[in-house]
Amino acid sequence: MTVIHYTGDALWNRIERAVEKVQERLGRVTKTLDEAGVPYAVVGGNAVQLWVAQVDETAVRNTRDVDVLLQRDDLQRAIEALGGAGFVFRHVGGVDMFLDGPEAGPRDAVHVVFAAEKVRPDYPLASPDVTEHVLIQNTRTITLEALVRMKLTSFRDKDRVHLRDLLEVGLVDAAWLPRLPAALRPRLQELLDTPDG
C-alpha cells in the first residue's frame, strides 16, 4: 500500500474539507426537500450531532454519512427535487441513495431510510414516521426518542458508539428503559452496564 505524505497544513486542510463536504451536502439536501415540500427527517450520525451539540459541543463526533428518513410514497418527488440540485438517484447494494453528482460514489451520497418500514427483515422494529421530527437549527431532525429507537434497533458498532455519546452527555439514561419497546430494553441495558464498551 502506498502512503501519500502531505506537508504543512495540507493534511489538516483535507480533514477540514471532508467535514465541510458532509455539512454542505446535508444543507443542500434539507434546503432542497424543504423548498419542494417533501416531508423528511434527518437521521443517523448527523441527527446524533445535532442532539449532542445542544448539550456539549466537545462531545460532537464527526460523521461521513448523510441519512434522511423519507416516506416511500414521496420518493419520486424527492428524486425530482434532488435531481434539480445535482443529486443522482441510485439503488446500490440494496440501499437507495442520492449520489452527490454523476461521478460520486456511495461515500459521497445521501442514504435513504424509508419511514414505517424495517430496514432489514430481522430488525425488531420498523423505522419511525417522518412526523416524529423536531426543528433543530431549522433542520427537520428526528426526535430524540425516535433516534434512540432507531439506533437500538440497528445496534451496529457505530450505533452503539452513537448511543454511548447520547448516554455520556446525559440525553439518555436508565430512566429510558420503561419507555422503550421490550425488544430494545436489553440493548440499552447492555450499554448502561458497559459504558466504556
GULORO-695188 format. One line per field, with one value per atom (N, C-alpha, C): residue in one letter; residue number from 1; x, y, z. Coordinates in nm, 2 decimals, decimal comma, padded with zeros to 4 digits, always signed. Layout:
# residues N
rest = c(a | ...);
nr = c(NUM | ...);
px = c(X | ...);
py = c(Y | ...);
pz = c(Z | ...);
END
This chain:
# residues 197
rest = c(m | m | m | t | t | t | v | v | v | i | i | i | h | h | h | y | y | y | t | t | t | g | g | g | d | d | d | a | a | a | l | l | l | w | w | w | n | n | n | r | r | r | i | i | i | e | e | e | r | r | r | a | a | a | v | v | v | e | e | e | k | k | k | v | v | v | q | q | q | e | e | e | r | r | r | l | l | l | g | g | g | r | r | r | v | v | v | t | t | t | k | k | k | t | t | t | l | l | l | d | d | d | e | e | e | a | a | a | g | g | g | v | v | v | p | p | p | y | y | y | a | a | a | v | v | v | v | v | v | g | g | g | g | g | g | n | n | n | a | a | a | v | v | v | q | q | q | l | l | l | w | w | w | v | v | v | a | a | a | q | q | q | v | v | v | d | d | d | e | e | e | t | t | t | a | a | a | v | v | v | r | r | r | n | n | n | t | t | t | r | r | r | d | d | d | v | v | v | d | d | d | v | v | v | l | l | l | l | l | l | q | q | q | r | r | r | d | d | d | d | d | d | l | l | l | q | q | q | r | r | r | a | a | a | i | i | i | e | e | e | a | a | a | l | l | l | g | g | g | g | g | g | a | a | a | g | g | g | f | f | f | v | v | v | f | f | f | r | r | r | h | h | h | v | v | v | g | g | g | g | g | g | v | v | v | d | d | d | m | m | m | f | f | f | l | l | l | d | d | d | g | g | g | p | p | p | e | e | e | a | a | a | g | g | g | p | p | p | r | r | r | d | d | d | a | a | a | v | v | v | h | h | h | v | v | v | v | v | v | f | f | f | a | a | a | a | a | a | e | e | e | k | k | k | v | v | v | r | r | r | p | p | p | d | d | d | y | y | y | p | p | p | l | l | l | a | a | a | s | s | s | p | p | p | d | d | d | v | v | v | t | t | t | e | e | e | h | h | h | v | v | v | l | l | l | i | i | i | q | q | q | n | n | n | t | t | t | r | r | r | t | t | t | i | i | i | t | t | t | l | l | l | e | e | e | a | a | a | l | l | l | v | v | v | r | r | r | m | m | m | k | k | k | l | l | l | t | t | t | s | s | s | f | f | f | r | r | r | d | d | d | k | k | k | d | d | d | r | r | r | v | v | v | h | h | h | l | l | l | r | r | r | d | d | d | l | l | l | l | l | l | e | e | e | v | v | v | g | g | g | l | l | l | v | v | v | d | d | d | a | a | a | a | a | a | w | w | w | l | l | l | p | p | p | r | r | r | l | l | l | p | p | p | a | a | a | a | a | a | l | l | l | r | r | r | p | p | p | r | r | r | l | l | l | q | q | q | e | e | e | l | l | l | l | l | l | d | d | d | t | t | t | p | p | p | d | d | d | g | g | g);
nr = c(1 | 1 | 1 | 2 | 2 | 2 | 3 | 3 | 3 | 4 | 4 | 4 | 5 | 5 | 5 | 6 | 6 | 6 | 7 | 7 | 7 | 8 | 8 | 8 | 9 | 9 | 9 | 10 | 10 | 10 | 11 | 11 | 11 | 12 | 12 | 12 | 13 | 13 | 13 | 14 | 14 | 14 | 15 | 15 | 15 | 16 | 16 | 16 | 17 | 17 | 17 | 18 | 18 | 18 | 19 | 19 | 19 | 20 | 20 | 20 | 21 | 21 | 21 | 22 | 22 | 22 | 23 | 23 | 23 | 24 | 24 | 24 | 25 | 25 | 25 | 26 | 26 | 26 | 27 | 27 | 27 | 28 | 28 | 28 | 29 | 29 | 29 | 30 | 30 | 30 | 31 | 31 | 31 | 32 | 32 | 32 | 33 | 33 | 33 | 34 | 34 | 34 | 35 | 35 | 35 | 36 | 36 | 36 | 37 | 37 | 37 | 38 | 38 | 38 | 39 | 39 | 39 | 40 | 40 | 40 | 41 | 41 | 41 | 42 | 42 | 42 | 43 | 43 | 43 | 44 | 44 | 44 | 45 | 45 | 45 | 46 | 46 | 46 | 47 | 47 | 47 | 48 | 48 | 48 | 49 | 49 | 49 | 50 | 50 | 50 | 51 | 51 | 51 | 52 | 52 | 52 | 53 | 53 | 53 | 54 | 54 | 54 | 55 | 55 | 55 | 56 | 56 | 56 | 57 | 57 | 57 | 58 | 58 | 58 | 59 | 59 | 59 | 60 | 60 | 60 | 61 | 61 | 61 | 62 | 62 | 62 | 63 | 63 | 63 | 64 | 64 | 64 | 65 | 65 | 65 | 66 | 66 | 66 | 67 | 67 | 67 | 68 | 68 | 68 | 69 | 69 | 69 | 70 | 70 | 70 | 71 | 71 | 71 | 72 | 72 | 72 | 73 | 73 | 73 | 74 | 74 | 74 | 75 | 75 | 75 | 76 | 76 | 76 | 77 | 77 | 77 | 78 | 78 | 78 | 79 | 79 | 79 | 80 | 80 | 80 | 81 | 81 | 81 | 82 | 82 | 82 | 83 | 83 | 83 | 84 | 84 | 84 | 85 | 85 | 85 | 86 | 86 | 86 | 87 | 87 | 87 | 88 | 88 | 88 | 89 | 89 | 89 | 90 | 90 | 90 | 91 | 91 | 91 | 92 | 92 | 92 | 93 | 93 | 93 | 94 | 94 | 94 | 95 | 95 | 95 | 96 | 96 | 96 | 97 | 97 | 97 | 98 | 98 | 98 | 99 | 99 | 99 | 100 | 100 | 100 | 101 | 101 | 101 | 102 | 102 | 102 | 103 | 103 | 103 | 104 | 104 | 104 | 105 | 105 | 105 | 106 | 106 | 106 | 107 | 107 | 107 | 108 | 108 | 108 | 109 | 109 | 109 | 110 | 110 | 110 | 111 | 111 | 111 | 112 | 112 | 112 | 113 | 113 | 113 | 114 | 114 | 114 | 115 | 115 | 115 | 116 | 116 | 116 | 117 | 117 | 117 | 118 | 118 | 118 | 119 | 119 | 119 | 120 | 120 | 120 | 121 | 121 | 121 | 122 | 122 | 122 | 123 | 123 | 123 | 124 | 124 | 124 | 125 | 125 | 125 | 126 | 126 | 126 | 127 | 127 | 127 | 128 | 128 | 128 | 129 | 129 | 129 | 130 | 130 | 130 | 131 | 131 | 131 | 132 | 132 | 132 | 133 | 133 | 133 | 134 | 134 | 134 | 135 | 135 | 135 | 136 | 136 | 136 | 137 | 137 | 137 | 138 | 138 | 138 | 139 | 139 | 139 | 140 | 140 | 140 | 141 | 141 | 141 | 142 | 142 | 142 | 143 | 143 | 143 | 144 | 144 | 144 | 145 | 145 | 145 | 146 | 146 | 146 | 147 | 147 | 147 | 148 | 148 | 148 | 149 | 149 | 149 | 150 | 150 | 150 | 151 | 151 | 151 | 152 | 152 | 152 | 153 | 153 | 153 | 154 | 154 | 154 | 155 | 155 | 155 | 156 | 156 | 156 | 157 | 157 | 157 | 158 | 158 | 158 | 159 | 159 | 159 | 160 | 160 | 160 | 161 | 161 | 161 | 162 | 162 | 162 | 163 | 163 | 163 | 164 | 164 | 164 | 165 | 165 | 165 | 166 | 166 | 166 | 167 | 167 | 167 | 168 | 168 | 168 | 169 | 169 | 169 | 170 | 170 | 170 | 171 | 171 | 171 | 172 | 172 | 172 | 173 | 173 | 173 | 174 | 174 | 174 | 175 | 175 | 175 | 176 | 176 | 176 | 177 | 177 | 177 | 178 | 178 | 178 | 179 | 179 | 179 | 180 | 180 | 180 | 181 | 181 | 181 | 182 | 182 | 182 | 183 | 183 | 183 | 184 | 184 | 184 | 185 | 185 | 185 | 186 | 186 | 186 | 187 | 187 | 187 | 188 | 188 | 188 | 189 | 189 | 189 | 190 | 190 | 190 | 191 | 191 | 191 | 192 | 192 | 192 | 193 | 193 | 193 | 194 | 194 | 194 | 195 | 195 | 195 | 196 | 196 | 196 | 197 | 197 | 197);
px = c(+00,08 | +00,00 | +00,09 | +00,06 | +00,13 | +00,07 | +00,15 | +00,11 | +00,16 | +00,06 | +00,10 | +00,12 | +00,23 | +00,26 | +00,24 | +00,15 | +00,12 | +00,21 | +00,25 | +00,34 | +00,26 | +00,31 | +00,25 | +00,11 | +00,02 | -00,12 | -00,21 | -00,15 | -00,23 | -00,31 | -00,26 | -00,34 | -00,45 | -00,43 | -00,53 | -00,64 | -00,60 | -00,70 | -00,79 | -00,73 | -00,81 | -00,91 | -00,87 | -00,96 | -01,07 | -01,03 | -01,14 | -01,23 | -01,18 | -01,27 | -01,36 | -01,32 | -01,40 | -01,52 | -01,50 | -01,61 | -01,70 | -01,65 | -01,73 | -01,82 | -01,76 | -01,84 | -01,96 | -01,95 | -02,07 | -02,17 | -02,13 | -02,22 | -02,29 | -02,21 | -02,26 | -02,37 | -02,34 | -02,43 | -02,56 | -02,55 | -02,67 | -02,75 | -02,68 | -02,75 | -02,83 | -02,76 | -02,82 | -02,94 | -02,93 | -03,04 | -03,16 | -03,14 | -03,25 | -03,32 | -03,24 | -03,29 | -03,38 | -03,33 | -03,40 | -03,53 | -03,53 | -03,65 | -03,75 | -03,70 | -03,79 | -03,86 | -03,78 | -03,84 | -03,94 | -03,91 | -04,00 | -04,12 | -04,12 | -04,23 | -04,24 | -04,12 | -04,12 | -04,09 | -04,18 | -04,15 | -04,03 | -03,95 | -03,83 | -03,79 | -03,69 | -03,63 | -03,48 | -03,39 | -03,25 | -03,24 | -03,17 | -03,15 | -03,00 | -02,96 | -02,82 | -02,72 | -02,60 | -02,49 | -02,52 | -02,57 | -02,60 | -02,71 | -02,81 | -02,91 | -02,84 | -02,75 | -02,68 | -02,60 | -02,53 | -02,46 | -02,55 | -02,66 | -02,75 | -02,80 | -02,83 | -02,87 | -02,76 | -02,65 | -02,53 | -02,48 | -02,47 | -02,42 | -02,50 | -02,62 | -02,70 | -02,66 | -02,60 | -02,56 | -02,41 | -02,32 | -02,18 | -02,11 | -02,07 | -02,01 | -01,88 | -01,81 | -01,69 | -01,71 | -01,83 | -01,87 | -01,92 | -01,92 | -01,97 | -01,87 | -01,92 | -01,84 | -01,87 | -01,77 | -01,79 | -01,85 | -01,92 | -01,97 | -01,95 | -01,94 | -01,92 | -02,05 | -02,16 | -02,28 | -02,39 | -02,47 | -02,59 | -02,71 | -02,79 | -02,91 | -03,04 | -03,13 | -03,26 | -03,37 | -03,47 | -03,59 | -03,70 | -03,75 | -03,85 | -03,96 | -04,08 | -04,19 | -04,17 | -04,20 | -04,18 | -04,26 | -04,38 | -04,47 | -04,41 | -04,32 | -04,26 | -04,12 | -04,08 | -03,95 | -03,94 | -04,04 | -04,04 | -04,02 | -04,10 | -04,09 | -03,95 | -03,89 | -03,75 | -03,65 | -03,67 | -03,58 | -03,58 | -03,70 | -03,72 | -03,65 | -03,68 | -03,63 | -03,48 | -03,43 | -03,28 | -03,21 | -03,27 | -03,21 | -03,18 | -03,27 | -03,25 | -03,14 | -03,10 | -02,99 | -02,86 | -02,86 | -02,74 | -02,72 | -02,81 | -02,80 | -02,85 | -02,79 | -02,83 | -02,88 | -03,00 | -03,06 | -03,00 | -02,97 | -02,92 | -02,97 | -02,98 | -03,01 | -02,88 | -02,80 | -02,67 | -02,67 | -02,64 | -02,63 | -02,75 | -02,87 | -02,99 | -03,02 | -02,95 | -02,97 | -03,01 | -03,11 | -03,15 | -03,07 | -03,01 | -02,93 | -02,93 | -02,89 | -02,87 | -02,72 | -02,65 | -02,51 | -02,50 | -02,39 | -02,37 | -02,30 | -02,37 | -02,32 | -02,29 | -02,29 | -02,27 | -02,14 | -02,04 | -01,91 | -01,89 | -01,99 | -01,97 | -02,00 | -01,94 | -01,96 | -02,05 | -02,08 | -02,16 | -02,11 | -01,98 | -01,94 | -01,98 | -02,00 | -02,05 | -02,19 | -02,27 | -02,41 | -02,50 | -02,63 | -02,73 | -02,81 | -02,81 | -02,87 | -03,02 | -03,11 | -03,25 | -03,29 | -03,36 | -03,43 | -03,58 | -03,65 | -03,79 | -03,87 | -03,96 | -04,04 | -04,14 | -04,15 | -04,25 | -04,23 | -04,10 | -04,06 | -03,94 | -03,92 | -03,80 | -03,68 | -03,57 | -03,45 | -03,40 | -03,41 | -03,37 | -03,48 | -03,51 | -03,62 | -03,60 | -03,48 | -03,45 | -03,46 | -03,47 | -03,48 | -03,60 | -03,59 | -03,71 | -03,82 | -03,78 | -03,88 | -03,87 | -03,97 | -03,97 | -03,91 | -03,87 | -03,83 | -03,95 | -03,92 | -04,03 | -04,09 | -04,20 | -04,26 | -04,19 | -04,20 | -04,14 | -04,20 | -04,32 | -04,39 | -04,32 | -04,23 | -04,16 | -04,03 | -04,05 | -03,94 | -03,96 | -03,85 | -03,84 | -03,75 | -03,76 | -03,67 | -03,55 | -03,43 | -03,31 | -03,23 | -03,21 | -03,14 | -03,21 | -03,34 | -03,42 | -03,40 | -03,35 | -03,34 | -03,43 | -03,51 | -03,61 | -03,53 | -03,52 | -03,44 | -03,53 | -03,50 | -03,58 | -03,58 | -03,69 | -03,70 | -03,59 | -03,55 | -03,46 | -03,51 | -03,63 | -03,69 | -03,68 | -03,72 | -03,72 | -03,58 | -03,49 | -03,35 | -03,29 | -03,32 | -03,27 | -03,33 | -03,46 | -03,52 | -03,45 | -03,42 | -03,35 | -03,22 | -03,14 | -03,01 | -03,01 | -03,10 | -03,11 | -03,16 | -03,24 | -03,29 | -03,18 | -03,10 | -02,99 | -02,87 | -02,83 | -02,74 | -02,60 | -02,56 | -02,43 | -02,32 | -02,20 | -02,09 | -02,11 | -02,13 | -02,14 | -02,27 | -02,37 | -02,49 | -02,47 | -02,39 | -02,36 | -02,27 | -02,18 | -02,10 | -02,18 | -02,28 | -02,37 | -02,45 | -02,50 | -02,58 | -02,50 | -02,37 | -02,28 | -02,26 | -02,25 | -02,24 | -02,36 | -02,48 | -02,60 | -02,61 | -02,56 | -02,56 | -02,45 | -02,34 | -02,23 | -02,27 | -02,35 | -02,39 | -02,52 | -02,58 | -02,70 | -02,83 | -02,83 | -02,96 | -03,04 | -02,97 | -03,03 | -02,97 | -03,06 | -03,01 | -03,10 | -03,08 | -03,16 | -03,31 | -03,35 | -03,49 | -03,56 | -03,49 | -03,54 | -03,60 | -03,55 | -03,58 | -03,73 | -03,81 | -03,95 | -04,02 | -03,96 | -04,02 | -04,00 | -03,91 | -03,87 | -03,96 | -03,97 | -04,03 | -03,95 | -04,02 | -03,95 | -03,83 | -03,84 | -03,73 | -03,60 | -03,61 | -03,50 | -03,44 | -03,51 | -03,46 | -03,33 | -03,31 | -03,19 | -03,07 | -03,09 | -02,98 | -02,94 | -03,03 | -02,99 | -02,93 | -02,98 | -02,92 | -02,78 | -02,75 | -02,61 | -02,52 | -02,57 | -02,48 | -02,47 | -02,57 | -02,56 | -02,47 | -02,46 | -02,37 | -02,23 | -02,21 | -02,07 | -02,05 | -02,04 | -02,03 | -01,90 | -01,80 | -01,67 | -01,65 | -01,76 | -01,75 | -01,70);
py = c(-00,12 | +00,00 | +00,12 | +00,22 | +00,34 | +00,44 | +00,51 | +00,61 | +00,74 | +00,84 | +00,97 | +01,06 | +01,13 | +01,21 | +01,36 | +01,43 | +01,57 | +01,65 | +01,77 | +01,86 | +01,98 | +02,05 | +02,17 | +02,14 | +02,23 | +02,22 | +02,14 | +02,08 | +02,01 | +01,90 | +01,82 | +01,71 | +01,76 | +01,87 | +01,93 | +01,99 | +02,05 | +02,11 | +02,00 | +01,88 | +01,77 | +01,72 | +01,71 | +01,67 | +01,77 | +01,90 | +02,00 | +02,00 | +01,98 | +01,98 | +01,86 | +01,75 | +01,63 | +01,66 | +01,72 | +01,75 | +01,85 | +01,96 | +02,06 | +02,00 | +01,91 | +01,85 | +01,78 | +01,71 | +01,64 | +01,74 | +01,85 | +01,95 | +02,02 | +02,05 | +02,12 | +02,03 | +01,90 | +01,80 | +01,80 | +01,79 | +01,79 | +01,92 | +02,03 | +02,16 | +02,17 | +02,12 | +02,12 | +02,03 | +01,91 | +01,82 | +01,87 | +01,92 | +01,97 | +02,09 | +02,18 | +02,30 | +02,26 | +02,17 | +02,13 | +02,06 | +01,97 | +01,90 | +01,99 | +02,09 | +02,19 | +02,27 | +02,32 | +02,40 | +02,32 | +02,19 | +02,11 | +02,06 | +02,09 | +02,04 | +01,89 | +01,83 | +01,68 | +01,66 | +01,59 | +01,56 | +01,47 | +01,50 | +01,42 | +01,44 | +01,37 | +01,39 | +01,35 | +01,43 | +01,39 | +01,28 | +01,17 | +01,06 | +01,03 | +00,93 | +00,88 | +00,97 | +00,97 | +01,04 | +01,19 | +01,25 | +01,39 | +01,43 | +01,34 | +01,37 | +01,36 | +01,26 | +01,25 | +01,38 | +01,43 | +01,55 | +01,67 | +01,68 | +01,79 | +01,78 | +01,66 | +01,65 | +01,67 | +01,61 | +01,61 | +01,76 | +01,83 | +01,96 | +02,06 | +02,03 | +02,12 | +02,11 | +02,00 | +01,97 | +02,00 | +01,95 | +01,96 | +01,95 | +02,07 | +02,07 | +01,99 | +01,97 | +01,90 | +01,75 | +01,70 | +01,56 | +01,53 | +01,63 | +01,60 | +01,52 | +01,41 | +01,32 | +01,35 | +01,36 | +01,38 | +01,25 | +01,27 | +01,15 | +01,18 | +01,07 | +01,09 | +01,07 | +01,02 | +00,98 | +01,09 | +01,10 | +01,19 | +01,09 | +01,08 | +00,99 | +01,06 | +01,04 | +01,10 | +01,00 | +01,03 | +00,94 | +01,00 | +00,92 | +00,96 | +00,86 | +00,91 | +00,82 | +00,76 | +00,63 | +00,57 | +00,64 | +00,68 | +00,75 | +00,88 | +00,94 | +01,07 | +01,05 | +00,92 | +00,90 | +00,97 | +00,96 | +01,02 | +01,17 | +01,23 | +01,38 | +01,41 | +01,33 | +01,36 | +01,34 | +01,24 | +01,22 | +01,34 | +01,39 | +01,51 | +01,63 | +01,66 | +01,78 | +01,77 | +01,66 | +01,65 | +01,64 | +01,58 | +01,58 | +01,72 | +01,81 | +01,95 | +02,02 | +01,96 | +02,01 | +01,94 | +01,85 | +01,79 | +01,65 | +01,60 | +01,46 | +01,36 | +01,24 | +01,13 | +01,01 | +00,97 | +00,86 | +00,73 | +00,64 | +00,51 | +00,41 | +00,29 | +00,18 | +00,09 | +00,09 | +00,03 | -00,07 | -00,19 | -00,29 | -00,30 | -00,28 | -00,29 | -00,16 | -00,05 | +00,07 | +00,18 | +00,26 | +00,37 | +00,49 | +00,56 | +00,67 | +00,78 | +00,90 | +01,01 | +01,04 | +01,00 | +01,04 | +01,19 | +01,24 | +01,39 | +01,42 | +01,40 | +01,42 | +01,29 | +01,30 | +01,18 | +01,10 | +01,17 | +01,10 | +01,05 | +01,08 | +01,05 | +00,90 | +00,85 | +00,71 | +00,71 | +00,59 | +00,57 | +00,65 | +00,67 | +00,75 | +00,90 | +00,94 | +01,08 | +01,08 | +01,03 | +01,01 | +01,04 | +01,06 | +01,07 | +00,94 | +00,87 | +00,74 | +00,76 | +00,68 | +00,69 | +00,58 | +00,62 | +00,52 | +00,54 | +00,44 | +00,46 | +00,45 | +00,55 | +00,56 | +00,45 | +00,40 | +00,30 | +00,17 | +00,14 | +00,02 | -00,04 | -00,17 | -00,23 | -00,21 | -00,16 | -00,15 | -00,29 | -00,38 | -00,52 | -00,61 | -00,72 | -00,81 | -00,86 | -00,87 | -00,93 | -00,82 | -00,69 | -00,59 | -00,60 | -00,57 | -00,59 | -00,49 | -00,37 | -00,26 | -00,20 | -00,14 | -00,06 | +00,08 | +00,15 | +00,29 | +00,38 | +00,49 | +00,58 | +00,65 | +00,72 | +00,80 | +00,94 | +01,00 | +01,14 | +01,24 | +01,21 | +01,31 | +01,31 | +01,22 | +01,22 | +01,30 | +01,43 | +01,52 | +01,65 | +01,72 | +01,85 | +01,94 | +02,07 | +02,16 | +02,19 | +02,16 | +02,20 | +02,28 | +02,41 | +02,50 | +02,50 | +02,50 | +02,50 | +02,37 | +02,27 | +02,14 | +02,04 | +01,98 | +01,88 | +01,75 | +01,73 | +01,63 | +01,53 | +01,40 | +01,30 | +01,33 | +01,30 | +01,33 | +01,24 | +01,28 | +01,20 | +01,06 | +01,05 | +00,92 | +00,83 | +00,88 | +00,80 | +00,77 | +00,86 | +00,83 | +00,72 | +00,72 | +00,62 | +00,48 | +00,48 | +00,36 | +00,31 | +00,40 | +00,36 | +00,30 | +00,37 | +00,32 | +00,19 | +00,17 | +00,04 | -00,07 | -00,03 | -00,13 | -00,19 | -00,10 | -00,15 | -00,20 | -00,13 | -00,18 | -00,23 | -00,17 | -00,20 | -00,13 | -00,15 | -00,09 | +00,06 | +00,13 | +00,27 | +00,32 | +00,24 | +00,28 | +00,27 | +00,17 | +00,17 | +00,28 | +00,32 | +00,44 | +00,57 | +00,58 | +00,70 | +00,70 | +00,58 | +00,57 | +00,60 | +00,56 | +00,59 | +00,74 | +00,81 | +00,95 | +01,02 | +00,97 | +01,03 | +01,00 | +00,88 | +00,85 | +00,94 | +00,96 | +01,03 | +01,18 | +01,24 | +01,38 | +01,39 | +01,27 | +01,27 | +01,29 | +01,27 | +01,28 | +01,15 | +01,04 | +00,91 | +00,85 | +00,79 | +00,72 | +00,61 | +00,55 | +00,43 | +00,45 | +00,58 | +00,61 | +00,59 | +00,57 | +00,55 | +00,40 | +00,31 | +00,17 | +00,14 | +00,19 | +00,16 | +00,22 | +00,33 | +00,40 | +00,32 | +00,23 | +00,16 | +00,03 | -00,01 | -00,14 | -00,25 | -00,35 | -00,46 | -00,52 | -00,53 | -00,59 | -00,50 | -00,37 | -00,28 | -00,26 | -00,30 | -00,27 | -00,34 | -00,47 | -00,54 | -00,47 | -00,41 | -00,35 | -00,22 | -00,14 | -00,02 | -00,06 | -00,17 | -00,21 | -00,26 | -00,32 | -00,36 | -00,24 | -00,14 | -00,02 | +00,05 | +00,05 | +00,11 | +00,03 | -00,10 | -00,19 | -00,18 | -00,14 | -00,13 | +00,00 | +00,11 | +00,24 | +00,27 | +00,19 | +00,21 | +00,11 | +00,03 | -00,06 | -00,20);
pz = c(+00,00 | +00,00 | +00,00 | -00,09 | -00,10 | +00,00 | +00,08 | +00,17 | +00,11 | +00,10 | +00,05 | +00,17 | +00,17 | +00,29 | +00,24 | +00,32 | +00,30 | +00,39 | +00,33 | +00,41 | +00,45 | +00,55 | +00,60 | +00,65 | +00,61 | +00,65 | +00,56 | +00,46 | +00,35 | +00,41 | +00,50 | +00,56 | +00,64 | +00,72 | +00,81 | +00,72 | +00,61 | +00,52 | +00,46 | +00,42 | +00,37 | +00,47 | +00,60 | +00,70 | +00,72 | +00,73 | +00,74 | +00,63 | +00,51 | +00,39 | +00,39 | +00,44 | +00,44 | +00,53 | +00,65 | +00,74 | +00,67 | +00,61 | +00,55 | +00,44 | +00,36 | +00,25 | +00,30 | +00,41 | +00,47 | +00,51 | +00,58 | +00,62 | +00,51 | +00,40 | +00,28 | +00,22 | +00,21 | +00,14 | +00,22 | +00,36 | +00,44 | +00,42 | +00,42 | +00,40 | +00,27 | +00,16 | +00,03 | +00,02 | +00,08 | +00,08 | +00,15 | +00,28 | +00,36 | +00,29 | +00,24 | +00,18 | +00,06 | -00,02 | -00,14 | -00,11 | -00,01 | +00,03 | +00,09 | +00,17 | +00,23 | +00,12 | +00,02 | -00,08 | -00,17 | -00,18 | -00,26 | -00,18 | -00,05 | +00,03 | +00,05 | +00,04 | +00,06 | +00,21 | +00,28 | +00,42 | +00,44 | +00,54 | +00,57 | +00,71 | +00,76 | +00,89 | +00,87 | +00,93 | +00,93 | +01,04 | +01,00 | +01,10 | +01,10 | +01,17 | +01,16 | +01,24 | +01,20 | +01,27 | +01,28 | +01,17 | +01,18 | +01,28 | +01,29 | +01,40 | +01,54 | +01,55 | +01,68 | +01,71 | +01,61 | +01,62 | +01,67 | +01,60 | +01,64 | +01,78 | +01,83 | +01,96 | +02,06 | +02,04 | +02,13 | +02,14 | +02,03 | +02,03 | +02,12 | +02,14 | +02,22 | +02,37 | +02,40 | +02,54 | +02,56 | +02,47 | +02,49 | +02,35 | +02,30 | +02,17 | +02,16 | +02,28 | +02,28 | +02,26 | +02,27 | +02,26 | +02,12 | +02,03 | +01,90 | +01,82 | +01,75 | +01,67 | +01,53 | +01,44 | +01,30 | +01,24 | +01,13 | +01,05 | +00,91 | +00,83 | +00,69 | +00,62 | +00,69 | +00,63 | +00,64 | +00,54 | +00,54 | +00,52 | +00,62 | +00,61 | +00,63 | +00,55 | +00,56 | +00,56 | +00,64 | +00,65 | +00,56 | +00,46 | +00,37 | +00,37 | +00,33 | +00,31 | +00,16 | +00,15 | +00,02 | -00,09 | -00,05 | -00,15 | -00,20 | -00,12 | -00,16 | -00,23 | -00,26 | -00,32 | -00,46 | -00,54 | -00,68 | -00,67 | -00,58 | -00,56 | -00,51 | -00,43 | -00,38 | -00,49 | -00,58 | -00,69 | -00,78 | -00,81 | -00,90 | -00,84 | -00,71 | -00,64 | -00,63 | -00,58 | -00,56 | -00,69 | -00,79 | -00,92 | -00,97 | -00,94 | -00,98 | -00,91 | -00,79 | -00,71 | -00,74 | -00,84 | -00,88 | -00,83 | -00,75 | -00,69 | -00,79 | -00,79 | -00,88 | -00,80 | -00,83 | -00,75 | -00,80 | -00,71 | -00,74 | -00,63 | -00,67 | -00,58 | -00,59 | -00,48 | -00,48 | -00,36 | -00,38 | -00,27 | -00,18 | -00,24 | -00,16 | -00,08 | -00,11 | -00,05 | -00,15 | -00,12 | -00,21 | -00,16 | -00,26 | -00,22 | -00,33 | -00,29 | -00,39 | -00,39 | -00,50 | -00,52 | -00,54 | -00,48 | -00,49 | -00,62 | -00,73 | -00,86 | -00,94 | -01,07 | -01,16 | -01,13 | -01,09 | -01,07 | -00,92 | -00,84 | -00,70 | -00,67 | -00,56 | -00,51 | -00,39 | -00,34 | -00,22 | -00,10 | -00,09 | +00,03 | +00,02 | -00,10 | -00,13 | -00,16 | -00,07 | -00,10 | +00,02 | -00,01 | +00,09 | +00,09 | +00,20 | +00,21 | +00,26 | +00,20 | +00,23 | +00,32 | +00,43 | +00,52 | +00,50 | +00,47 | +00,45 | +00,58 | +00,60 | +00,72 | +00,73 | +00,86 | +00,89 | +00,82 | +00,78 | +00,72 | +00,79 | +00,80 | +00,85 | +00,75 | +00,80 | +00,72 | +00,68 | +00,77 | +00,74 | +00,80 | +00,73 | +00,78 | +00,92 | +00,97 | +01,10 | +01,21 | +01,17 | +01,27 | +01,36 | +01,49 | +01,57 | +01,55 | +01,50 | +01,48 | +01,34 | +01,30 | +01,17 | +01,21 | +01,11 | +01,12 | +01,17 | +01,23 | +01,27 | +01,15 | +01,17 | +01,07 | +01,06 | +00,95 | +00,93 | +01,02 | +01,07 | +01,16 | +01,30 | +01,33 | +01,46 | +01,44 | +01,42 | +01,40 | +01,48 | +01,50 | +01,56 | +01,48 | +01,49 | +01,42 | +01,51 | +01,47 | +01,54 | +01,44 | +01,47 | +01,38 | +01,24 | +01,24 | +01,12 | +01,03 | +01,10 | +01,03 | +01,08 | +01,00 | +01,04 | +01,09 | +01,21 | +01,28 | +01,35 | +01,34 | +01,41 | +01,56 | +01,63 | +01,77 | +01,84 | +01,96 | +02,04 | +02,06 | +02,10 | +02,13 | +02,01 | +01,89 | +01,77 | +01,73 | +01,75 | +01,72 | +01,80 | +01,93 | +02,02 | +01,98 | +01,94 | +01,90 | +01,77 | +01,68 | +01,55 | +01,58 | +01,67 | +01,70 | +01,77 | +01,86 | +01,93 | +01,84 | +01,74 | +01,65 | +01,56 | +01,51 | +01,42 | +01,50 | +01,60 | +01,70 | +01,64 | +01,53 | +01,48 | +01,57 | +01,54 | +01,62 | +01,62 | +01,51 | +01,51 | +01,58 | +01,58 | +01,65 | +01,80 | +01,84 | +01,99 | +02,03 | +01,94 | +01,97 | +01,98 | +01,89 | +01,89 | +02,02 | +02,05 | +02,18 | +02,30 | +02,30 | +02,41 | +02,42 | +02,30 | +02,30 | +02,37 | +02,34 | +02,40 | +02,55 | +02,59 | +02,73 | +02,80 | +02,74 | +02,80 | +02,83 | +02,75 | +02,77 | +02,85 | +02,89 | +02,97 | +02,90 | +02,77 | +02,70 | +02,71 | +02,74 | +02,76 | +02,89 | +02,97 | +03,09 | +03,13 | +03,24 | +03,28 | +03,29 | +03,31 | +03,32 | +03,18 | +03,08 | +02,94 | +02,93 | +03,01 | +02,99 | +02,98 | +03,08 | +03,07 | +02,95 | +02,89 | +02,78 | +02,64 | +02,64 | +02,52 | +02,50 | +02,37 | +02,35 | +02,41 | +02,45 | +02,53 | +02,45 | +02,32 | +02,25 | +02,25 | +02,28 | +02,28 | +02,42 | +02,53 | +02,66 | +02,69 | +02,66 | +02,69 | +02,62 | +02,50 | +02,43 | +02,51 | +02,55 | +02,63 | +02,76 | +02,82 | +02,95 | +02,93 | +02,82 | +02,79 | +02,78 | +02,72 | +02,71 | +02,84 | +02,92 | +03,06 | +03,14 | +03,12 | +03,20 | +03,15 | +03,03 | +02,97 | +02,91 | +02,99 | +02,93 | +02,85 | +02,88 | +02,81 | +02,69 | +02,67 | +02,55 | +02,59);
END
